Amino acid sequence: MKYIISIDQSTQSTKAFLFDSQCEIVNQKSIAHRQYYPRTGWVEHDAEEIYGNVVKVIEELVESYRNDSNEFSIAITNQRETVVVWDRKTGKPVYNAIVWEGNHGEDICNQLIKDGYNDLVRERSGLLINPYFAGSGAKWILDNVKGVRQRADKGELCFGTIDTWLIFRLTKGKKHVTDYTNASRTMLFNIHTLQWDEDLLRMLTIPRSMMPEILSCDAVYGETTVEGVFSNPIKIAGVLGDSHGALVGQMCFNKGYGKVTYGTGSSVMVNIGNEPIVAPDGLVTSVGFSAFGKVYYAFEGNIHCTGGTITWLKDQVQLIDNFEELENLATSVSNNGGVYLVPAFSGLGAPWWNSQVKGMLFGLTLGADKAYICRAALESIAYQITDLIKVMTDLAGVSLQDIRVDGGPTTNKFLMQFQADMLQVPVVRVKVVDASAFGAMVMNRFALKEWSSFTDASAIWKPDGIIKPEKSKTDMQSDYDGWHEAISQLLK
């Protein structure tokens, strides 16, 4: 049996899934790691702890499956913008990993904006100047950890996102590599030339000698015994960032296909094809994935509060006792009665990007009971997703084919139907344990020539349900106009 160990090294934990030859999960393990908060707004991880957990979780995962007749390989997906700087010879980090959530690089980014680098960064990297991305974290380490800048200038240090760090350690320092997707989240990568950009490196004062080689997602990245877990080396094949892994895991291989993960907020990514396009304000352009010699780009944006709105209804204002009750209330009225909730609890995210506004209820009358408010809360999720996807597809000149969705709120039938009616395309609900790990497994299959096309991958994909539009665009327009009127009132 050929087994694929798919590692999802995420912000909170290291998860490992063992896929068999039929792409079924036969075992899974998870180990959490510690979060460090050395000061307000800073978030760090111990990169050595993460590597140790990867070794441990693999050992536990395969313990019952190791024998002379079974073959193994490793795929990796990871928290994307978290950055590690380490010694090239010893493999020891010079400082903790700076996590994407942390704002170590805030002052650096503010100065870059002040110095007029916005257009250069947007044009070359597709990103916004923000401490969220890995480049500013690396510069902070070079500038603030004693002696590190001098060692970097001598060529003694390596830069890497978590995928690069893990591969370097797993291969005993033989491979200093990353993939296109992780590279595209550093603020140092040129999405047009598909190389590290000398001007961006100079802007952040990062020596070129620190940078890893960049490979396609469907490449073989090296071999490892995982610190002796395996008696003979096994291949590391298939690497990509976690959101990109979900895009692949949801089989969004073609232009016009996208995925939405409904969590507390929502992550939206749409495949825009083989040409990079400057994203709308507040959104970013990244490499979506690369395979079979081609690169596919994506627009990405995040909405602050979608599933979090449901939690607010239950825990804060206590209009519902449980999530099942929400659907019954929302469908107990035939329309929204002109009631709109704009859940700007922490400002409005993409595509509005106004951090100053607060959430508001609009259109209340004496006849508006909690059923209307609950319906308005669910509708607000669909409106926000529609706003973001419409901006993405209109600018890219693509026609949305369908939207693949995952996350807890997707079990709400009213929300999924309303979303399909708003977008006027099928909403495809996907029941996967971990879409990112599934996507990494797919790339592993491509890399090891087990599959030779996207069609091969799509053949094993199993939608959990397809919700088709039941109302026309004309039917939905008045509701959508009312939402935009509420937004305009809020932004006045």
Order of alpha helices (4+ residues) and beta strands (2+ residues): beta-beta-beta-beta-alpha-beta-beta-beta-alpha-alpha-alpha-alpha-beta-alpha-beta-alpha-beta-beta-alpha-beta-beta-beta-alpha-beta-beta-beta-beta-alpha-alpha-beta-beta-alpha-beta-alpha-beta-alpha-alpha-beta-alpha
